Amino acid sequence: MRIGELAHATGTTTRALRYYEEQGLLRPDRSTNGYRSYGQGAVRVVENIRLLLAAGLTTDDLRLLDGCLRDELTGTHACADPTPKIEVFEQRLSLLQQRINDLVAVRDQLLDRLCDLRRPADTANRPACPAPVTTAATA
């Protein structure tokens, strides 16, 4: 299939596909006239690239997973050597957890400031501070 067909099949743009190619993540064949030609496996590769980028991985991370990009990421994992995948996922999960911790600390500081702002000047009649805001993700 050609680049426009792959873009349509994966819900992305031809520009994004060219970027993935520049980053070494997508390797089309070239016809004699120079057109890119993609096999059916390219659909899974692009879907995996988009899934992993949306999950917070970088293109550098994805290059380390090279052979695994053709793998089914949400089901059975058939990489010949899953070690790079494991290492990248563990590293990224650690970074994401640190971001979550940082965001929770910022939220708590904002709640404390909000509580201070809502307190009347008369400290004898202080209302209780608001409970932390919860969402479906934190509840």
Steps between C-alpha positions, in 0.01 A plus 500: 500500500610856444552766763155659464333161537702423812416840646131436437514145639667617823322833548821701482656740253751445225719756677502287817589192296790682340614609846488140625707403199754779570525373859575148376175357638330423170683352204308499173621335186560731205370433154710575193332840471585580866153460647476355847339158519377354828404143578200404714725476807556876481149559635586326827837679520335842462226412748766391750706813442197720563396299807846518657550869420160576656609300808794735547783314332732693271621417152838422658325245723324352198826457309616278788187287449560474126416133440214511749308768311370227272381310807147507640550735794165446667496122488758228456853636479711315249822701488803282449666684789258686730783641716514841327121528524506418871779750569334783310159434658648485851694822447197680357275375781748631755499843334121504483473412868736786586283740297191373682671552836604852398146585387351368823743721696399805294131418550549471875684834511218667307242353737697635797517847343128486422427410859711793621317739266157383615577539872351808660729739683350372825701181556272388785223424251709327234303273273643162415720494195348354185552132438734416215331500163443149371425382152406164359873440440595564864190364671 
